[in-house]
């Protein structure tokens, strides 16, 4: 999929909101160097185009009693569309599964799972996961220490497109060339 054309202000909005989704429009406008009205219009457009998919709080798993984080490779009995659909539908209903990806290689799916403790994880892996439709086997790895947890997507590969909106903002002084983006 080809990325959409974004100008400098769009990229600044995306970077700032990834760092702090609770910014008010006035705070966001100040940080990116635009007045509030055009900033709000741009943010709404980015939401409507699906570039901003959601706003949500990041919770602390350990403080919530989820002490075991695991990665589980799942192998299906057969690699047919029907088996995959049944497995995917079942996984969607499991709250312990925080992410599920269809992958290449030795396994069919990679799950990220959060559980209270090793006993809860063992129950989930053996009794719940192995009982799902089409599951032939699982291989798991427990996370010992989280080295990095960033939910922000890299945006460095996107080059700002020159648009008339950017040019007009610069001519009217709406853009603040002295505004610095935090990373």
DOROKE-619718 format. One record per residue (C-alpha): x negated, y negated, z; residue in three letters. Coordinates in steps of 0.2 Angstrom, whole numbers, padded with zeros to 4 digits, always signed. Each point is the difference from the previous one (the first is absolute). Layout:
N
XYZAla
...
This chain:
183
+0000+0000+0000Unk
-0007-0017-0005Unk
-0001-0013+0014Unk
+0011-0016-0002Unk
-0007-0017-0004Unk
-0003-0009+0016Unk
-0008-0017+0003Unk
-0011-0006+0014Unk
+0015-0005+0011Unk
+0008+0017-0003Unk
-0016+0009+0005Unk
-0002-0012+0016Unk
+0018+0004+0005Unk
-0002+0019-0002Unk
-0017-0001+0010Unk
+0007-0010+0014Unk
+0016+0010+0002Unk
-0010+0016+0001Unk
-0009-0007+0014Unk
+0015-0007+0009Unk
+0017+0004-0006Unk
+0008-0011+0014Unk
-0007-0016-0007Unk
+0014-0014-0002Unk
+0001-0007-0017Unk
-0007-0016+0007Unk
-0015+0009+0007Unk
-0002+0010-0017Unk
+0001-0016-0010Unk
-0013-0009+0010Unk
-0012+0015-0001Unk
+0001+0002-0019Unk
+0001-0019-0004Unk
+0017-0002-0006Unk
+0015-0010+0006Unk
+0014+0011+0008Unk
+0013+0000-0014Unk
-0012+0007-0014Unk
-0007+0012+0013Unk
+0017+0007+0004Unk
+0005+0001-0018Unk
-0016+0010-0004Unk
+0002+0011+0015Unk
+0018+0004-0005Unk
-0006+0004-0018Unk
-0013+0012+0006Unk
+0013+0008+0011Unk
+0012+0002-0015Unk
-0013+0006-0011Unk
-0004+0014+0012Unk
-0018-0006+0004Unk
+0005-0003+0018Unk
+0009+0017+0004Unk
+0004-0003+0019Unk
-0005-0008+0016Unk
-0003+0011+0015Unk
-0009+0000+0016Unk
-0015+0012+0002Unk
+0002+0010+0016Unk
-0013+0007+0011Unk
+0001+0019-0001Unk
-0010+0004+0016Unk
+0010-0013+0011Unk
+0016+0008-0006Unk
-0006+0018+0005Unk
-0005+0006-0017Unk
-0018+0007+0004Unk
-0002+0012-0014Unk
-0002-0006-0018Unk
-0003+0013-0013Unk
-0002+0003-0019Unk
+0008+0015-0006Unk
-0003+0008-0017Unk
+0016+0009-0006Unk
+0000+0014-0013Unk
+0016+0005-0008Unk
+0005+0018-0005Unk
+0003-0005-0018Unk
-0004-0016-0009Unk
+0017-0003-0008Unk
+0011-0015+0001Unk
+0013+0008+0010Unk
-0012+0005+0014Unk
-0007-0017+0000Unk
+0017-0009+0001Unk
+0005+0011+0015Unk
-0016-0003+0009Unk
+0000-0018-0003Unk
+0018-0002+0006Unk
-0004+0010+0016Unk
-0015-0011+0004Unk
+0010-0016-0001Unk
+0010+0006+0015Unk
-0015+0003+0011Unk
-0004-0015+0011Unk
-0017+0007+0004Unk
-0006-0002-0018Unk
-0005-0018-0002Unk
-0006+0002-0018Unk
+0001+0014-0013Unk
-0009+0000-0017Unk
+0000+0012-0014Unk
-0018+0003-0004Unk
-0012+0009-0012Unk
-0013+0013+0005Unk
+0002+0015+0011Unk
+0017-0005+0008Unk
+0016-0007-0006Unk
+0004-0013+0013Unk
-0010-0010+0013Unk
+0010-0005+0016Unk
-0005-0012+0013Unk
+0008+0005+0017Unk
+0002-0008+0017Unk
+0004+0011+0015Unk
+0000-0003+0019Unk
-0013+0013+0004Unk
-0008+0016-0006Unk
+0014+0011+0006Unk
+0013-0011-0010Unk
-0012+0001-0015Unk
-0001+0019+0001Unk
+0019+0001+0001Unk
+0002-0011-0015Unk
-0013+0008-0011Unk
+0005+0018+0004Unk
+0018+0000+0003Unk
+0006-0015-0010Unk
-0011-0003-0014Unk
-0003+0019-0004Unk
+0019+0002+0000Unk
+0003-0013-0014Unk
+0006+0005-0017Unk
-0014+0007-0011Unk
-0015-0002+0012Unk
-0013+0014-0003Unk
-0013-0007+0012Unk
-0007-0015+0009Unk
-0018-0006+0004Unk
-0001-0014+0013Unk
-0013-0012+0006Unk
+0002-0010+0016Unk
-0006-0018+0001Unk
-0013-0002+0013Unk
-0002-0019-0001Unk
+0007-0013-0011Unk
-0014-0010-0008Unk
+0011-0011-0010Unk
+0019-0004-0001Unk
+0004-0012-0013Unk
+0017-0001-0008Unk
-0005-0015-0011Unk
-0003+0004-0018Unk
-0016-0006-0009Unk
+0004-0014-0012Unk
-0017-0004-0006Unk
+0002+0009-0016Unk
+0014-0013-0005Unk
-0006-0015-0009Unk
+0011-0016+0002Unk
+0009-0004-0016Unk
+0000-0018-0005Unk
+0018-0006-0001Unk
+0009-0017-0002Unk
+0005+0001+0018Unk
-0018+0001+0006Unk
-0004-0015-0011Unk
+0015-0010+0005Unk
-0004+0003+0018Unk
-0018-0006-0002Unk
+0005-0015-0010Unk
+0013-0005+0013Unk
-0011+0004+0015Unk
+0011+0013+0006Unk
-0014+0012+0000Unk
-0012-0002+0014Unk
-0017+0005-0007Unk
-0007-0001+0017Unk
+0011+0013+0007Unk
-0009+0015+0005Unk
+0007+0018+0000Unk
-0004+0011+0015Unk
-0004+0018-0003Unk
